[in-house]
Each structure stands twice: as C-alpha cells, then as structure tokens.
Amino acid sequence: MKRKRITDNKHPVIILGLSVNALGVIRSITSIDVSCYGIFCDSSLEIARHTKHLTSTIRLSKNHSDDEILIALSRIRQKEDERRPVVIATADKYAHFISKNQEALQVHYEIRTPTKDIHDAFVDKRKTISICKQHGVLIPSSLSPESFTDIAEIGERLRFPLIVKPSNTFNVQFPGKNFVAKDLSLLKSFFIVHPDLILKTVIQEVVNSGDGRIVVAASYSNRKGNVEAVYTGRKIRQWQPDYGVTCFGVSENIPEIKRISYHFLNDIGYSGFAAMEFAEDKTTGRYYFLELNTRTYYHNQLFSDAGVDLTKVAYYEMCGMDFREYMPELIEKEDIYWIDILRDVLSFAVKWGRGEIGFFEWYTSVRKASSLAVFDPCDLKPFFYDIASVFSKGCKKFKSFIYKLVLMSL
C-alpha cells in the first residue's frame, strides 16, 4: 500500500526536555520533515540539545517557573508565524506542567494529556493503588504508614523485601528514587533517619522479578480517550540494576499486557502518551502493575525501529490526520534489541561485580542490538556529549570497569 504524503502545512513540534528520551522523538519527527524545537534546563544532562535535527533550542533557568516555560513556548510559536505547534513532554516535570496548564495551552498549542484527576492519580501512588483496584489491575501488596508504630505491623503483614517509594512524585524530598529494605530492622532504620517521610511514602512488596522480567507497555491514546497503538517489550538490563531505567531491552509482543493496557486506559478515558511498567513474577508468571508515567518512554527509539512509532501516531492524530493513511502497517516486530551503551556498561559493571553475568555473556547480548539510544553515525554530537557527561560525573564504577577491560586485553 502506497503511503500518503503529509501536507506542506505542517505543524511544528516543541519538545519539552532534551534527555536521551527526547532523541528518539526528535529523530522520528524530523524524518517526516517537520520543524522541531527543544526546551531544556540542564546543559550537562540534556544531550539531545546537541542533535543536528533541532531547528533551535531555548534554555530555561535551573529553578524555572511555569510562566518561563509559557514564554519560551510563545517565542517559538511566533517564529512559526503563529502556527499551532504540537507540544510533547519527555520528562515527568514537563508532563506535570502540561497537565497543570492544559486549559491555557489548548488555546494556542496541540497537546494530549489525561484530565488533571487522572494525571494526579498516577503522580500520587496512593491514588494509583486505588484506581488500579477499581479497574481490576493487579498490583503488589501495598500499605502506607501513618505513624512510626505502623512500621512493625506493616513488616508483619507484607513479605520482605519491601520497597519504600515517595507517595507523590513532586511533593516529596526523597533520598534517591526509592529504598529497598531486606528486613524489618532496615525498614525501621530508614524511617528513624527520615521520620518526616512516614506520612509521605508507600511501602510495597517487591515482586520476584528483576532484570529480564520487567515488562513495558508504551501507548498513545487520542483526544476522545481511545487507545490508538500499544508497544510491548522487556527490560533485559536496567541502570541501576533491577530498579532503574532500561539500558538494554527487546521488543516482544505480549498479548496479555496489550489486553490489560487497552482495557485499563480505555476504561479510565486516558488521553496522550502512557509509559507503563509491569513486573512478571518468576514463580507464578503473573503480571503486576508498577507505574504509569504520562509522557513518552525513555527507549522510544526502539518503538520506531520495531514498527510501532508512537511519536508519529501522536503527531498525525494531534494534527487532525488519520495516522493509518501515513502508517498503513503498524505491526510490531519482535526481537529488535535496543541499547543505551554507556549505561549498559555501568549496569554490567555492577552485575559483573556481583557475579551475576560474565563478560562474554554480556558481549554476546550487546552484539544483538540494532536499535541505539544515542549513537547515530549521521548525528554524532549527542553521543560524544553523553560520554563527556558520564565521565564528568566521575563514575568510579565506569572507570574501574574500563580499567579491568584493559587488563583483560593485555
């Protein structure tokens, strides 16, 4: 079937946040010859600002306000002769900004975001637990302490290890992304050191899964709250190991996860991008919902390479076009491997140190990767800046690992 050409009157795209996540979005959008702009605030981490595909960028101040973002958006819109830009968030804080300001943004921009109530339900983990239970989505056993005396009772009712998470992504100053307690003494110690977090956390059983058994579902839903497309795959390795972002993953058609995703998102009338994670229990094979982020997914380049380019689906739909006319064969290809090489090296260094993986096992897996997070021979700057960013942090694990590799090669 011949693909229809997009019209000349193209809506420009503004990307909020220019980390690795944004690179896949930018490269997808500009492949159909659309003007793409970037807004960012961290010059050291947001490496996508160096891609040759961006028309221009605007840097925000470190502690920027919503008004500063609105002014930056307006400046870009004026450059494009007041054409309505499509705005896409690639980081949680920018998805939160769009949700808070959706009424004002809808006047001049094309956006897709769930209603504020639905967005807030996935920012607040206590509300997430509630909405999942209401719609029959399986989640790990979870409890929220209301006082220090509740800790011992929670330790008796739930099975260790337990993971402590901030109940609200934006309103809690939490030490790290989360905390894993292997026993009751460690759980108590955490709250002795951080007593102010007792009312601001959710304590959850850790599903017996880990690297290789964390399943992802990325989707896009239209203005009316209907799912247009879903990609599913697997996190093979993460940084940090077992609990972090994907650094090595693979596309995999998982019918049960697609079914859960379609039904859940359609039932709640979700609109926009959704980045969902599930843990597959090693013993039972059951899938437990972990989280949903209201933005594009970190390894979205894989979706495009696997034949489910959610970025283009979103762009066409937001511009009022039927994406099927431009993307007639939206069929997911399985066994497409994706890698974020620098972070995968870090992950391997840790897992190698633990004795969980050997060098040749890792090397053999890396050779399978055909979808790359950052490296592109026609767009090299982001890759070089990514290397510089990793080294500038003085990552001891990375340097130690490189030293060991050199010794092995002698």
Salt bridges, closest charged atoms under 4 A:
ASP33 OD2 - LYS10 NZ 3.48
ASP66 OD2 - LYS100 NZ 3.17
GLU80 OE1 - ARG83 NH2 2.43
GLU82 OE1 - ARG77 NH1 2.14
ASP92 OD1 - ARG295 NE 2.62
GLU110 OE2 - ARG84 NE 2.84
ASP120 OD2 - LYS116 NZ 2.78
GLU153 OE2 - ARG157 NH1 3.69
GLU205 OE1 - ARG159 NH1 3.33
ASP211 OD2 - LYS351 NZ 3.18
GLU228 OE1 - ARG324 NH2 3.03
ASP242 OD2 - ARG354 NH1 3.61
GLU252 OE1 - ARG234 NE 2.80
GLU277 OE2 - LYS235 NZ 2.76
GLU280 OE1 - ARG213 NH1 3.62
GLU280 OE1 - ARG234 NH1 2.76
ASP309 OD2 - LYS312 NZ 2.98
GLU317 OE1 - ARG112 NE 2.93
ASP322 OD1 - ARG324 NH1 3.11
GLU325 OE1 - LYS4 NZ 2.89
GLU332 OE1 - LYS258 NZ 3.09
ASP340 OD1 - ARG343 NH1 3.11
ASP344 OD1 - ARG237 NE 2.76
GLU356 OE1 - LYS351 NZ 3.33
GLU356 OE2 - ARG354 NH1 3.59
ASP379 OD2 - ARG27 NH2 3.07
ASP379 OD2 - HIS53 NE2 3.96
ASP386 OD1 - ARG343 NH2 2.90
